[in-house]
Amino acid sequence: MEKEFQSIYDEIVDLMKSALNDSSHTYRTFSFASIDEKSPKVRTVVLRSFSIKDNYFEFHSDIRSPKLSELKKNKNFSALFYSSETKVQIRFSGKVKTLYNCSETEKRWEQVTPSSKRCYMGPYSPSESLNEYHPNIPENFQFNNPSDEESSAGYKNFVIIRCFFDRLDYLKLKYSGHSRCCFKFYENDITAEWIAP
Ligand SMILES: Cc1cc2nc3c(=O)[nH]c(=O)nc-3n(C[C@H](O)[C@H](O)[C@H](O)COP(=O)(O)O)c2cc1C
């Protein structure tokens, strides 16, 4: 890869890694889009892992949520990260793989905080219509955390969405002229080119 693209690539890797180490980093949450029949659907999710070696990042979700059935029909995704501090926007696209009830989800579930585990224990499917307000966490855990044993009921709803990217678009805003380029990933090869900002 040419030197000018290599330094941008290194900056992207740094941003993603920093977000994993710092829960207040602006890249810790991102917008994730899937396709519902023909319409795009976008929502905020939390970055949970990033592998530059294997070209993927991950977030956690509830298997009952509509995005899971959307992704089953169409694995294509687009994900958007933006930091107003660095003025860098990164758009990733590719295909997802859903991990469910496997050794990787088992290991990850152990790292999920008890407070987050409550979110997988709700009686309703996320996005389901309700007749009246309900926080969708069990009433006995609204103000306290479940024990490991109690929260194990949530594991059956827990999924890891692994987002394999084959393209990323980088845009950095600057008064003297914005910089924009795209990286394409194919097997072990990476190509980069400038694109108009
Ligand atoms: C800051 C923030 C972080 C969120 N993180 C996640 C997440 O990591 N995983 C997730 O499934 N939903 C997360 N949500 C909720 C989603 O944005 C969305 O409302 C929910 O997953 C239902 O989405 P769906 O109906 O498109 O499937 C988060 C919402 C906010 C505001």
The ligand as an ORCA input file, in Angstrom:
! r2SCAN-3c Opt
* xyz 0 1
  C     -26.520      4.187     22.643
  C     -27.291      2.987     22.158
  C     -26.642      1.771     22.067
  C     -27.330      0.651     21.607
  N     -26.658     -0.529     21.483
  C     -27.280     -1.611     20.949
  C     -26.541     -2.811     20.691
  O     -25.321     -2.916     20.915
  N     -27.227     -3.853     20.163
  C     -28.558     -3.775     19.848
  O     -29.105     -4.768     19.360
  N     -29.273     -2.658     20.079
  C     -28.667     -1.568     20.605
  N     -29.362     -0.395     20.814
  C     -30.819     -0.372     20.488
  C     -30.983     -0.271     18.966
  O     -30.602      1.024     18.515
  C     -32.394     -0.616     18.500
  O     -33.317      0.284     19.068
  C     -32.785     -2.043     18.890
  O     -31.692     -2.923     18.708
  C     -33.958     -2.554     18.036
  O     -33.550     -2.494     16.707
  P     -34.300     -3.143     15.477
  O     -35.780     -2.979     15.698
  O     -33.824     -2.356     14.325
  O     -33.876     -4.593     15.404
  C     -28.705      0.736     21.248
  C     -29.335      1.977     21.320
  C     -28.642      3.079     21.766
  C     -29.378      4.398     21.833
*
